Amino acid sequence: MPGPTLAALLRDKLPDRSWSEIRALCARGKVSVDGKVVLDPTERPAADARIEVRLNAPVPKPPLPPGFRVQFEDGHLVVIEKPEGVSSVPYEKKETGTAMDLVRDAWRRDGKPSTAALYVVHRIDKDTSGLLCFAKTKLAERGMHHIFKNHLADREYLACAQGRVESQRIESYLIEDRGDGIRGSTRHTEQGRRAVTHVEAVERLRKATLCRVRLETGRTHQIRIHLAERGHPLVGETVYIRDLRRAGVEPLAAERLMLHAATLGFEHPVTGKRLAWQSEPPPEFDAILKRLR
């Protein structure tokens, strides 16, 4: 028969503490079992285990996900590598675990979340990995908005698109709903927002092409839409595949969307210094690419 939980053992020894206080002690890294910090109050220690409560123990930083790292930081900007599957910013009020949260977790001191300001200046899709910038001051925020609004930033992506993709320049006007519930291009230029994508075919793969894609403008899902509308949805695409299926072709599935923000460069909005960063695709991207070769 399993023994009592860690919470129950602590409650027995600390009767003046409520259950919520006991759970909080564990969550804040104040409890160790046989010298190892245990955060889970439902764990069941061995009968002879040595349990310690250290109220002055430092609160551990939350573990940061693989693929996240800070590439650059100064008093005005922070540039990170965002993992795939993480939203750039909260899209719902209660959404947590976003790239903004990861930056603040990296800034934690003594277990306390940072209260430093963080301003959104651009985004990359949740399903896209790679370089993402935030501003730390209002001055930098205004400068970065000017840079992105006027297309002064260098942004290059690595993408695997289905089929034989030719190098090309793609221009269209994008709208939020093309009539079937998804974003797409429109013939009515006055209704859409101009979007320009430069595609360079880099390597022919089995049933796909590795491309280097440069954004002239930065609209939501721009690369995904432009390539899909030309019959070349990204490998791993789950949204912009209706046209391909209507043509009787099954999209290439993958564990993730094959899109990675590999290059970011611009003039610092405050100092004027030219800055540029490179990001190598994560291991899971390379594994899918290897499979496609």
VOTIVO-308579 format. One line per 3 residues: for each residue x, y, z of C-alpha. Coordinates in steps of 0.02 Angstrom, whole numbers, padded with zeros to 5 digits. Last residue first. Layout:
X/Y/Z | ...
END
This chain:
00821/00723/-02432 | 00650/00739/-02350 | 00702/00637/-02197
00854/00748/-02173 | 00741/00901/-02177 | 00628/00823/-02045
00777/00792/-01932 | 00848/00966/-01965 | 00685/01048/-01908
00682/00937/-01752 | 00862/00986/-01713 | 00827/01174/-01713
00866/01281/-01867 | 01022/01390/-01845 | 00988/01571/-01797
01085/01718/-01869 | 01090/01894/-01800 | 01119/02070/-01868
01147/02242/-01794 | 01198/02407/-01876 | 01227/02542/-01746
01103/02687/-01749 | 01117/02705/-01560 | 00930/02722/-01523
00834/02622/-01654 | 00980/02502/-01680 | 00996/02483/-01869
00919/02320/-01930 | 00950/02133/-01948 | 00860/01969/-01922
00906/01803/-02002 | 00846/01623/-01979 | 00661/01638/-01943
00618/01453/-01965 | 00473/01375/-02062 | 00444/01189/-02082
00285/01179/-01978 | 00307/01039/-01852 | 00291/00850/-01834
00272/00834/-02023 | 00136/00802/-02151 | 00156/00826/-02339
-00009/00885/-02412 | -00117/00762/-02510 | -00149/00809/-02691
-00323/00794/-02768 | -00332/00974/-02831 | -00460/01010/-02696
-00331/00945/-02572 | -00204/01072/-02633 | -00330/01214/-02623
-00378/01166/-02445 | -00199/01160/-02381 | -00175/01330/-02298
-00214/01278/-02119 | -00118/01119/-02072 | 00055/01152/-02146
00186/01022/-02097 | 00283/01046/-02259 | 00243/01221/-02317
00109/01239/-02448 | 00170/01242/-02629 | 00024/01260/-02749
00050/01444/-02785 | -00081/01493/-02656 | 00014/01388/-02528
00176/01483/-02558 | 00098/01654/-02536 | -00010/01603/-02388
00127/01522/-02284 | 00250/01662/-02319 | 00125/01797/-02271
00055/01712/-02116 | 00018/01885/-02041 | 00096/02022/-02148
00279/02070/-02145 | 00332/02163/-02302 | 00492/02136/-02401
00512/01965/-02323 | 00654/01856/-02383 | 00630/01669/-02407
00770/01542/-02425 | 00694/01384/-02492 | 00711/01197/-02467
00604/01112/-02598 | 00483/00967/-02581 | 00427/00799/-02654
00598/00723/-02616 | 00710/00873/-02595 | 00779/01004/-02715
00891/01129/-02628 | 00904/01319/-02621 | 00753/01391/-02712
00749/01578/-02678 | 00583/01658/-02634 | 00554/01846/-02616
00389/01891/-02532 | 00288/02051/-02555 | 00124/02091/-02466
00007/02236/-02501 | -00138/02246/-02379 | -00312/02205/-02443
-00477/02289/-02482 | -00417/02423/-02604 | -00322/02290/-02701
-00479/02194/-02745 | -00406/02038/-02823 | -00389/01962/-02650
-00258/01854/-02567 | -00283/01740/-02418 | -00331/01720/-02236
-00452/01582/-02189 | -00641/01569/-02164 | -00692/01520/-02340
-00724/01693/-02413 | -00546/01761/-02425 | -00548/01805/-02241
-00412/01910/-02159 | -00360/01995/-02321 | -00194/01996/-02414
-00149/02094/-02570 | -00025/02005/-02682 | 00158/02001/-02731
00270/01849/-02753 | 00448/01863/-02818 | 00519/01701/-02884
00643/01558/-02868 | 00554/01400/-02925 | 00471/01278/-02806
00461/01094/-02854 | 00335/01017/-02737 | 00294/01052/-02554
00383/01194/-02467 | 00524/01182/-02341 | 00562/01354/-02272
00714/01446/-02206 | 00674/01625/-02165 | 00755/01794/-02195
00715/01960/-02116 | 00815/02118/-02149 | 00729/02265/-02063
00691/02429/-02152 | 00516/02380/-02209 | 00443/02553/-02171
00323/02489/-02039 | 00456/02372/-01969 | 00586/02508/-01943
00461/02640/-01884 | 00389/02517/-01757 | 00566/02482/-01700
00600/02667/-01667 | 00440/02691/-01570 | 00475/02536/-01464
00656/02589/-01436 | 00600/02755/-01362 | 00464/02669/-01261
00596/02559/-01181 | 00626/02371/-01171 | 00587/02329/-01353
00558/02149/-01408 | 00640/02053/-01551 | 00609/01878/-01620
00728/01759/-01707 | 00681/01578/-01738 | 00541/01450/-01732
00375/01456/-01823 | 00217/01368/-01764 | 00169/01512/-01649
00193/01631/-01795 | 00322/01770/-01786 | 00285/01939/-01711
00342/02120/-01720 | 00373/02269/-01604 | 00296/02206/-01441
00353/02301/-01286 | 00432/02233/-01126 | 00442/02336/-00967
00536/02270/-00815 | 00430/02192/-00678 | 00536/02034/-00674
00457/01880/-00596 | 00523/01838/-00422 | 00621/01678/-00391
00771/01768/-00319 | 00791/01863/-00482 | 00694/01816/-00637
00753/01890/-00803 | 00747/01723/-00895 | 00568/01703/-00834
00528/01876/-00904 | 00597/01825/-01073 | 00499/01662/-01068
00339/01756/-01024 | 00360/01870/-01175 | 00388/01716/-01284
00221/01649/-01223 | 00200/01523/-01083 | 00037/01600/-01026
-00130/01635/-01109 | -00255/01710/-00986 | -00305/01862/-01087
-00302/01775/-01256 | -00179/01807/-01398 | -00034/01819/-01276
00126/01868/-01370 | 00253/01774/-01478 | 00157/01611/-01458
00263/01457/-01421 | 00244/01297/-01525 | 00413/01316/-01613
00548/01385/-01500 | 00588/01571/-01499 | 00769/01627/-01518
00781/01793/-01428 | 00824/01975/-01462 | 00810/02100/-01318
00812/02287/-01346 | 00834/02454/-01257 | 00957/02434/-01113
01052/02296/-01201 | 01011/02116/-01246 | 01061/01996/-01383
01040/01811/-01425 | 00933/01763/-01276 | 00893/01578/-01283
00746/01463/-01309 | 00769/01303/-01409 | 00733/01186/-01265
00603/01259/-01147 | 00655/01364/-00997 | 00642/01278/-00828
00562/01389/-00697 | 00695/01473/-00590 | 00715/01393/-00420
00661/01491/-00265 | 00812/01509/-00153 | 00804/01414/00014
00772/01528/00163 | 00618/01432/00221 | 00713/01269/00221
00596/01121/00251 | 00682/00952/00259 | 00619/00775/00232
00733/00625/00261 | 00656/00469/00182 | 00634/00313/00290
00454/00281/00240 | 00491/00317/00057 | 00421/00481/-00009
00252/00490/-00096 | 00246/00635/-00220 | 00083/00733/-00215
00168/00893/-00156 | 00269/00903/-00320 | 00411/01029/-00309
00540/00912/-00231 | 00715/00980/-00196 | 00839/00838/-00173
00933/00813/-00009 | 00843/00654/00043 | 00678/00741/00011
00686/00931/-00004 | 00556/01065/00029 | 00575/01253/00003
00570/01248/-00187 | 00433/01377/-00208 | 00306/01248/-00268
00338/01140/-00115 | 00311/01280/00009 | 00158/01336/-00091
00080/01163/-00073 | 00101/01173/00115 | 00028/01348/00118
-00123/01287/00018 | -00147/01143/00140 | -00145/01265/00286
00005/01279/00403 | -00017/01272/00592 | -00015/01082/00585
00166/01080/00523 | 00223/00899/00555 | 00059/00820/00500
00039/00946/00358 | 00215/00903/00299 | 00176/00717/00293
00011/00750/00203 | 00093/00863/00074 | 00230/00734/00041
00095/00606/00006 | 00060/00462/00124 | 00126/00286/00091
00075/00170/-00049 | 00000/00000/00000
END
